[in-house]
């Protein structure tokens, strides 16, 4: 990555000073998405989560770069005041890649999805991104496919997640990732995690046992001329993970309710996640919070190995 990459950002971007300095000095940087702040939790819990995720990155030796749209710019890295503004704004937008231009022209405030954050991170020269779960192929309707998937196929960034959101068609999502050539790396596991649960019964394409090994695989993958992301699937911590059977029962009921209410498009995911949280007595919410912090920690460790250049090429 050229040292001056971030200086060539398009006019619609604004790079936080701390993040710019970290990129200039090759300090580990981890991108964080912001729809979990704008659409995932009410205030003040959303602000606390955002701060905790940034702190998890810092404790593991990285610099956090939370990405959002504020003040007519795609902000890469937020200061304390901007994070507060994002967490307290009324009616924020949920911004995917198709929504950037209208949001900037209309000076909207919004949180970026996985796809939008992935795009912005790559534009800024950030090579590691931590999130909760990626989007994928929906169970119903099956033609509803998240923008996350085609972006993963074309964006060379390490994406650390707990798999895809459990409300999705996980086998279908993995088939799509295989078709477009995205490596799915199980972090200290041979099994694709199911977001709230540590197991899904589905295999990953490869396993890595350490942050150093992930960094080596990513460097080798891109060194071969490949342009896709590396999806690193981290099981949720055992102390917050839920049994798969418990989650599936809640998901089936939530899906039935969504069909009855004819919920579609961008509204479907927050509806399903909200209903699953209620139906599990908030246990799924605690699992979500725990895996987000764990993923931020793992991502910072990987970013350290990647920035150091000390990982062994395989």
Secondary structure per residue as TSV (DSSP state, phi and psi in degrees):
chain	resnum	aa	ss	phi	psi
A	1	X	-	360.0	121.5
A	2	X	-	-60.9	144.1
A	3	X	T	-59.3	-35.1
A	4	X	T	-95.1	17.4
A	5	X	G	-54.8	-46.8
A	6	X	G	-67.7	-19.1
A	7	X	G	-72.2	-15.7
A	8	X	G	-98.6	17.7
A	9	X	-	-61.4	143.5
A	10	X	-	-60.0	163.3
A	11	X	T	-62.1	-24.3
A	12	X	T	-76.7	-0.6
A	13	X	E	-103.6	151.7
A	14	X	E	-133.3	123.3
A	15	X	E	-101.5	122.6
A	16	X	-	-57.2	140.8
A	17	X	H	-59.4	-42.5
A	18	X	H	-64.0	-41.1
A	19	X	H	-67.2	-43.2
A	20	X	H	-59.5	-43.1
A	21	X	H	-65.5	-39.4
A	22	X	H	-64.3	-42.3
A	23	X	H	-65.3	-40.0
A	24	X	H	-62.4	-38.2
A	25	X	T	-94.3	6.3
A	26	X	T	60.2	34.1
A	27	X	-	-79.7	143.8
A	28	X	-	-59.2	130.9
A	29	X	E	-125.9	137.9
A	30	X	E	-123.4	122.7
A	31	X	E	-78.0	144.5
A	32	X	E	-130.4	137.6
A	33	X	-	-83.1	168.5
A	34	X	S	-127.1	1.0
A	35	X	H	-67.4	-23.8
A	36	X	I	-64.1	-26.2
A	37	X	I	-82.5	-45.2
A	38	X	I	-83.1	-28.5
A	39	X	I	-129.7	-4.2
A	40	X	I	-92.0	-36.5
A	41	X	S	-141.1	154.5
A	42	X	-	-76.7	163.1
A	43	X	T	-76.9	140.4
A	44	X	T	-94.9	2.9
A	45	X	H	-61.2	-33.6
A	46	X	H	-66.5	-39.7
A	47	X	H	-67.3	-41.6
A	48	X	H	-60.6	-43.1
A	49	X	H	-63.1	-45.0
A	50	X	H	-59.6	-43.5
A	51	X	H	-66.4	-40.4
A	52	X	H	-64.9	-38.8
A	53	X	H	-66.4	-42.7
A	54	X	H	-63.3	-39.9
A	55	X	H	-65.8	-35.4
A	56	X	H	-63.3	-38.7
A	57	X	H	-65.5	-44.9
A	58	X	H	-63.9	-42.3
A	59	X	H	-63.3	-26.8
A	60	X	T	-93.0	9.5
A	61	X	T	93.7	13.4
A	62	X	-	-112.4	171.7
A	63	X	E	-108.2	123.1
A	64	X	E	-79.5	143.7
A	65	X	E	-130.9	83.7
A	66	X	E	-70.4	132.5
A	67	X	E	-111.9	134.4
A	68	X	E	-158.4	173.7
A	69	X	E	-108.9	119.6
A	70	X	E	-145.5	145.1
A	71	X	T	55.3	36.7
A	72	X	T	72.4	19.5
A	73	X	E	-138.3	153.2
A	74	X	E	-83.8	105.7
A	75	X	E	-86.6	120.3
A	76	X	E	-104.3	97.2
A	77	X	S	97.5	128.8
A	78	X	-	-120.2	142.1
A	79	X	-	-85.5	178.0
A	80	X	H	-60.7	-40.3
A	81	X	H	-67.4	-39.5
A	82	X	H	-67.0	-38.7
A	83	X	H	-64.9	-40.4
A	84	X	H	-62.9	-43.5
A	85	X	H	-60.7	-44.4
A	86	X	H	-63.9	-37.7
A	87	X	H	-76.9	-16.0
A	88	X	H	-117.1	-3.5
A	89	X	-	-67.5	143.2
A	90	X	T	-83.2	136.8
A	91	X	T	54.3	55.0
A	92	X	-	-68.8	155.1
A	93	X	E	-87.0	151.0
A	94	X	E	-97.7	112.8
A	95	X	E	-110.4	115.6
A	96	X	-	-102.6	-175.0
A	97	X	G	-64.5	-30.5
A	98	X	G	-70.0	-19.1
A	99	X	G	-95.1	-6.1
A	100	X	H	-59.4	-54.6
A	101	X	H	-61.0	-49.2
A	102	X	H	-59.0	-40.2
A	103	X	H	-64.0	-40.1
A	104	X	H	-69.4	-44.9
A	105	X	H	-63.6	-39.6
A	106	X	T	-88.7	4.3
A	107	X	T	50.5	46.3
A	108	X	-	-79.0	164.0
A	109	X	-	-115.4	131.7
A	110	X	E	-163.5	164.6
A	111	X	E	-95.4	144.1
A	112	X	E	-92.8	136.7
A	113	X	-	-72.3	179.3
A	114	X	H	-58.5	-47.5
A	115	X	H	-61.1	-45.8
A	116	X	H	-66.3	-40.9
A	117	X	H	-66.8	-40.2
A	118	X	H	-59.9	-45.9
A	119	X	H	-61.2	-48.7
A	120	X	H	-66.0	-40.2
A	121	X	H	-60.3	-45.7
A	122	X	H	-63.8	-41.3
A	123	X	H	-59.3	-35.2
A	124	X	H	-84.9	-6.4
A	125	X	T	85.8	19.4
A	126	X	-	-91.1	129.3
A	127	X	-	-105.5	-2.8
A	128	X	E	-132.6	135.3
A	129	X	E	-137.3	128.8
A	130	X	E	-110.4	133.8
A	131	X	-	-143.3	-176.7
A	132	X	S	-84.0	-75.2
A	133	X	-	-136.7	144.5
A	134	X	B	-78.1	162.7
A	135	X	-	-78.4	173.2
A	136	X	-	-167.8	-146.8
A	137	X	B	-85.9	126.2
A	138	X	B	-77.8	152.8
A	139	X	S	-69.9	-37.4
A	140	X	S	-152.7	127.6
A	141	X	S	-75.8	149.5
A	142	X	T	-67.0	-21.1
A	143	X	T	-79.0	-6.7
A	144	X	-	-81.0	100.7
A	145	X	B	-118.0	128.4
A	146	X	-	-63.6	144.1
A	147	X	H	-61.5	-20.4
A	148	X	H	-55.7	-39.6
A	149	X	H	-66.5	-51.0
A	150	X	H	-65.3	-29.6
A	151	X	H	-67.2	-38.9
A	152	X	H	-61.5	-31.6
A	153	X	H	-71.4	-19.0
A	154	X	H	-125.8	6.9
A	155	X	-	-125.9	110.0
A	156	X	-	-77.6	78.4
A	157	X	-	-135.9	144.8
A	158	X	E	-80.7	120.6
A	159	X	E	-109.9	114.3
A	160	X	E	-97.4	122.5
A	161	X	E	-148.3	176.9
A	162	X	S	-104.0	39.9
A	163	X	S	87.7	-157.8
A	164	X	B	-94.1	158.9
A	165	X	-	-57.7	136.3
A	166	X	T	-64.8	-18.4
A	167	X	T	-72.6	-8.5
A	168	X	B	-91.9	173.6
A	169	X	-	-82.3	96.5
A	170	X	H	-67.6	-44.0
A	171	X	H	-60.0	-41.7
A	172	X	H	-64.0	-38.5
A	173	X	H	-65.1	-44.0
A	174	X	H	-65.5	-35.9
A	175	X	H	-63.4	-42.1
A	176	X	H	-62.3	-45.8
A	177	X	H	-62.1	-37.5
A	178	X	H	-65.2	-42.8
A	179	X	H	-60.1	-39.0
A	180	X	T	-94.8	5.4
A	181	X	T	78.7	30.0
A	182	X	-	-91.7	118.5
A	183	X	E	-65.6	132.3
A	184	X	E	-110.0	105.5
A	185	X	E	-101.1	118.4
A	186	X	E	-78.2	124.0
A	187	X	E	-86.8	104.4
A	188	X	S	60.2	31.6
A	189	X	-	-153.7	152.2
A	190	X	S	-99.0	-2.2
A	191	X	B	-118.5	139.0
A	192	X	-	-69.2	119.9
A	193	X	-	-68.5	154.5
A	194	X	B	-108.9	46.6
A	195	X	T	66.3	-85.9
A	196	X	T	-71.8	-24.1
A	197	X	B	-113.9	151.9
A	198	X	S	-78.5	-16.5
A	199	X	-	-130.8	152.5
A	200	X	-	-132.7	-13.3
A	201	X	S	82.9	5.5
A	202	X	-	-112.9	136.1
A	203	X	B	-81.2	153.5
A	204	X	-	-88.3	169.1
A	205	X	S	-81.1	-21.8
A	206	X	E	-162.8	163.6
A	207	X	E	-119.9	144.6
A	208	X	E	-129.8	135.5
A	209	X	-	-99.6	-3.7
A	210	X	S	-153.3	162.5
A	211	X	H	-62.2	-36.8
A	212	X	H	-61.8	-40.5
A	213	X	H	-67.8	-39.4
A	214	X	H	-60.0	-46.5
A	215	X	H	-61.0	-39.4
A	216	X	H	-66.7	-41.7
A	217	X	H	-64.1	-43.9
A	218	X	H	-62.4	-46.0
A	219	X	H	-62.3	-41.2
A	220	X	H	-67.3	-43.1
A	221	X	H	-57.3	-50.1
A	222	X	H	-73.2	-31.8
A	223	X	H	-64.5	-24.0
A	224	X	T	-78.1	-5.9
A	225	X	T	98.0	5.5
A	226	X	-	-78.4	148.8
A	227	X	-	-115.3	2.7
A	228	X	S	-84.0	166.3
A	229	X	-	-71.0	165.5
A	230	X	E	-112.2	115.0
A	231	X	E	-91.4	114.7
A	232	X	E	-103.4	112.4
A	233	X	E	-97.8	114.4
A	234	X	-	-109.7	120.3
A	235	X	-	-60.4	144.8
A	236	X	-	-63.2	150.7
A	237	X	-	-54.6	140.5
A	238	X	T	-59.7	-28.4
A	239	X	T	-72.5	-15.9
A	240	X	T	-118.4	-11.5
A	241	X	-	-65.8	149.1
A	242	X	-	-110.0	151.4
A	243	X	-	-62.3	137.9
A	244	X	H	-57.8	-40.0
A	245	X	H	-63.9	-36.8
A	246	X	H	-64.8	-44.2
A	247	X	H	-66.9	-41.2
A	248	X	H	-61.7	-38.6
A	249	X	H	-62.3	-42.5
A	250	X	H	-67.8	-38.7
A	251	X	H	-65.0	-43.7
A	252	X	H	-60.7	-40.8
A	253	X	H	-67.6	-42.2
A	254	X	H	-63.6	-39.2
A	255	X	H	-64.4	-41.8
A	256	X	H	-61.5	-41.0
A	257	X	H	-66.9	-37.6
A	258	X	H	-65.7	-36.2
A	259	X	H	-67.1	-42.9
A	260	X	H	-61.3	-38.7
A	261	X	T	-89.7	-0.1
A	262	X	T	55.5	47.3
A	263	X	-	-86.7	131.9
A	264	X	-	-138.2	173.1
A	265	X	T	63.4	-143.9
A	266	X	T	-66.1	-15.4
A	267	X	H	-79.0	-19.1
A	268	X	H	-68.4	-44.1
A	269	X	H	-63.5	-51.8
A	270	X	H	-61.3	-33.8
A	271	X	H	-62.6	-50.5
A	272	X	H	-63.6	-43.6
A	273	X	H	-63.4	-38.7
A	274	X	H	-65.6	-42.5
A	275	X	H	-68.0	-41.0
A	276	X	H	-61.8	-39.6
A	277	X	H	-60.9	-45.0
A	278	X	H	-65.2	-44.6
A	279	X	H	-69.0	-23.5
A	280	X	T	-97.1	11.7
A	281	X	T	63.5	37.7
A	282	X	T	71.8	2.8
A	283	X	H	-64.6	-36.1
A	284	X	H	-67.5	-32.0
A	285	X	H	-65.4	-43.4
A	286	X	H	-64.0	-36.8
A	287	X	H	-63.9	-42.4
A	288	X	H	-60.3	-46.4
A	289	X	H	-63.5	-43.0
A	290	X	H	-64.6	-41.5
A	291	X	H	-72.9	-30.9
A	292	X	H	-62.4	-45.6
A	293	X	H	-67.4	-39.6
A	294	X	H	-64.3	-42.1
A	295	X	H	-64.2	-38.5
A	296	X	H	-62.0	-40.8
A	297	X	H	-64.3	-48.7
A	298	X	H	-62.7	-41.5
A	299	X	H	-61.2	-40.1
A	300	X	H	-65.8	-37.5
A	301	X	H	-63.4	-42.4
A	302	X	H	-65.4	-42.5
A	303	X	H	-61.2	-36.8
A	304	X	H	-61.1	-47.8
A	305	X	H	-65.0	-37.7
A	306	X	H	-68.2	-42.8
A	307	X	H	-69.9	-32.1
A	308	X	H	-72.2	-26.2
A	309	X	T	71.3	11.5
A	310	X	-	-93.9	-4.1
A	311	X	S	-70.1	146.3
A	312	X	-	-84.2	124.1
A	313	X	-	-70.0	139.0
A	314	X	-	-102.1	360.0
